[in-house]
Amino acid sequence: MSKVIFTHALADDLEAYCLRQALPKKLVLCVDKYIDTHFGAALSLELRKKNFTAHKSVIPASERSKSLAMANKLYGEWLTAGVDRSHVVVAIGGGVVGDLAGFVAASYMRGLRLIHVPTTLLAMVDSAIGGKVAVNHHAGKNLIGFFYDAELTLIDTAFLRSLPERDMHSGLAEVLKYALIGDEKFLTFLERHFEDILAQRPPLLTAIKKSVAAKLRIVRQDFRETKGLRATLNFGHTFAHALEKLAHYKYLRHGEAVLWGMLCASALSWRVGKITAEDLKRIAQMVVRFKIKERIAKAYFLECKEAEIINAMQADKKKQDGKLRFVLLEKIGQAALSDEQIEMHKVCQAIKDAKALWKHAGNA
Ligand SMILES: NC(=O)c1ccc[n+]([C@@H]2O[C@H](COP(=O)([O-])OP(=O)(O)OC[C@H]3O[C@@H](n4cnc5c(N)ncnc54)[C@H](O)[C@@H]3O)[C@@H](O)[C@H]2O)c1
């Protein structure tokens, strides 16, 4: 299982890894376009000083990059550049770059070693941990992929200094998920330190470390998502992936969709009698502290018809025998993949509840 290291010296850590594994210092860097523009030259210099050779593929961070077409482009580039199995792929960017580079690393020449260097909060706490790599299909998100663990994830929180507020909020949504599905005390911590975390004061590092530990704890027990446990990490995602699809994978951040998805899933947990009205209220009070532009909330959540959202859910990977399955909260801090058949009118009602809670807080 992948090792996670917190660092402020990437080149040193890459060198130490190659020495430890007795590998030649040959890298394939897959770099987010923004990161390449702002940090690429300095990183290349550091790597040259340590006698690394590196082929670099620069990737526009758009959900559209997570495609078989882009994967095919990278295969071609790497073949032309003579990339072979002695190279180590280093994915430097957010979840888009990590998922795409991981997918290509897993399939190119039957698999190259992979190191993640996450540069968004979302990637640090979620996508760069746990070995899911994928590209999208027009039928739905992340439908073509592998379980392919990175050898190493190197987290340098200094990258977050340039991250826009919108992406901090998006990443924090996945942090909130860990609290809701597994750790009520962590929710109390997030309630207390929400502003500190967004302002990148010390509780941010605590929140990242707790999230990484939570994810590792789950994926170590259920790497291939066969025991139902790992599926709990998908809390809110059945709704979220549908919202992302309706927003053409373009106009919503993943975490924004997950935030509303978690509100819908919490409302559904209440509707089927699992959590109390007080629990739902507490969750809603936390969710509405996240900032999402009114225009975006209207267009990609509030004005989406419930039937359209439900229809867009049908490509969900948790579906079994043609039936949708939902991750529901048993209580705050405990979630499970529900086996019971949930009537669609309750799902529809839960979406309406979530919209009402969002509107009620003055978010639209
Ligand atoms: N594999 C998994 O387990 C997993 C888990 C959660 C999410 N995901 C996937 O992750 C993706 C979302 O990831 P994301 O939110 O990181 O989005 P992203 O990769 O699109 O990055 C968001 C934006 O931040 C920019 N950026 C990256 N680092 C920056 C920095 N340090 N400073 C300034 N800007 C920076 C990017 O250029 C981009 O514009 C989705 O495709 C989602 O499906 C995967």
The ligand as an SDF file (V2000), in Angstrom:
LIG
                    3D

 44 48  0  0  0  0  0  0  0  0999 V2000
   -9.0700    8.7910   -7.7230 N   0  0  0  0  0  0  0  0  0  0  0  0
   -9.8250    9.1080   -6.7040 C   0  0  0  0  0  0  0  0  0  0  0  0
   -9.9130    8.3750   -5.7110 O   0  0  0  0  0  0  0  0  0  0  0  0
  -10.5670   10.4180   -6.7160 C   0  0  0  0  0  0  0  0  0  0  0  0
  -11.1540   10.9050   -5.5350 C   0  0  0  0  0  0  0  0  0  0  0  0
  -11.7670   12.1560   -5.5660 C   0  0  0  0  0  0  0  0  0  0  0  0
  -11.8040   12.8860   -6.7520 C   0  0  0  0  0  0  0  0  0  0  0  0
  -11.2340   12.3780   -7.8850 N   0  0  0  0  0  0  0  0  0  0  0  0
  -11.2270   13.1500   -9.1270 C   0  0  0  0  0  0  0  0  0  0  0  0
  -10.4550   14.3310   -8.9170 O   0  0  0  0  0  0  0  0  0  0  0  0
  -10.8740   15.3070   -9.8640 C   0  0  0  0  0  0  0  0  0  0  0  0
  -11.0050   16.6500   -9.1700 C   0  0  0  0  0  0  0  0  0  0  0  0
   -9.7530   17.0050   -8.6510 O   0  0  0  0  0  0  0  0  0  0  0  0
   -9.3840   18.5220   -8.2810 P   0  0  0  0  0  0  0  0  0  0  0  0
  -10.4800   19.1220   -7.5250 O   0  0  0  0  0  0  0  0  0  0  0  0
   -8.0270   18.4960   -7.7330 O   0  0  0  0  0  0  0  0  0  0  0  0
   -9.4830   19.2320   -9.6960 O   0  0  0  0  0  0  0  0  0  0  0  0
   -8.4240   19.6360  -10.8120 P   0  0  0  0  0  0  0  0  0  0  0  0
   -7.3710   18.6240  -10.9620 O   0  0  0  0  0  0  0  0  0  0  0  0
   -9.2380   19.9770  -12.0140 O   0  0  0  0  0  0  0  0  0  0  0  0
   -7.7880   20.9680  -10.2100 O   0  0  0  0  0  0  0  0  0  0  0  0
   -8.6180   22.1000   -9.9670 C   0  0  0  0  0  0  0  0  0  0  0  0
   -7.9840   23.3820  -10.4960 C   0  0  0  0  0  0  0  0  0  0  0  0
   -6.8930   23.7470   -9.6770 O   0  0  0  0  0  0  0  0  0  0  0  0
   -5.7440   24.0890  -10.4750 C   0  0  0  0  0  0  0  0  0  0  0  0
   -4.5980   23.8520   -9.6110 N   0  0  0  0  0  0  0  0  0  0  0  0
   -4.0340   22.6770   -9.2540 C   0  0  0  0  0  0  0  0  0  0  0  0
   -3.1120   22.8800   -8.2970 N   0  0  0  0  0  0  0  0  0  0  0  0
   -3.0760   24.2080   -8.0760 C   0  0  0  0  0  0  0  0  0  0  0  0
   -2.3310   25.0360   -7.1930 C   0  0  0  0  0  0  0  0  0  0  0  0
   -1.4850   24.5290   -6.3120 N   0  0  0  0  0  0  0  0  0  0  0  0
   -2.5340   26.3760   -7.2420 N   0  0  0  0  0  0  0  0  0  0  0  0
   -3.4550   26.9090   -8.0950 C   0  0  0  0  0  0  0  0  0  0  0  0
   -4.2010   26.1710   -8.9140 N   0  0  0  0  0  0  0  0  0  0  0  0
   -4.0130   24.8320   -8.9130 C   0  0  0  0  0  0  0  0  0  0  0  0
   -5.9040   23.2270  -11.6820 C   0  0  0  0  0  0  0  0  0  0  0  0
   -5.1840   23.7490  -12.7790 O   0  0  0  0  0  0  0  0  0  0  0  0
   -7.4200   23.2810  -11.9070 C   0  0  0  0  0  0  0  0  0  0  0  0
   -7.7580   24.4520  -12.5960 O   0  0  0  0  0  0  0  0  0  0  0  0
  -12.1770   14.8070  -10.4460 C   0  0  0  0  0  0  0  0  0  0  0  0
  -11.9420   14.3390  -11.7450 O   0  0  0  0  0  0  0  0  0  0  0  0
  -12.5660   13.6670   -9.5370 C   0  0  0  0  0  0  0  0  0  0  0  0
  -13.3170   12.6890  -10.1960 O   0  0  0  0  0  0  0  0  0  0  0  0
  -10.6110   11.1710   -7.8660 C   0  0  0  0  0  0  0  0  0  0  0  0
  1  2  1  0
  2  3  2  0
  2  4  1  0
  4  5  1  0
  4 44  2  0
  5  6  2  0
  6  7  1  0
  7  8  2  0
  8  9  1  0
  8 44  1  0
  9 10  1  0
  9 42  1  0
 10 11  1  0
 11 12  1  0
 11 40  1  0
 12 13  1  0
 13 14  1  0
 14 15  2  0
 14 16  1  0
 14 17  1  0
 17 18  1  0
 18 19  2  0
 18 20  1  0
 18 21  1  0
 21 22  1  0
 22 23  1  0
 23 24  1  0
 23 38  1  0
 24 25  1  0
 25 26  1  0
 25 36  1  0
 26 27  1  0
 26 35  1  0
 27 28  2  0
 28 29  1  0
 29 30  1  0
 29 35  2  0
 30 31  1  0
 30 32  2  0
 32 33  1  0
 33 34  2  0
 34 35  1  0
 36 37  1  0
 36 38  1  0
 38 39  1  0
 40 41  1  0
 40 42  1  0
 42 43  1  0
M  CHG  2   8   1  16  -1
M  END
$$$$
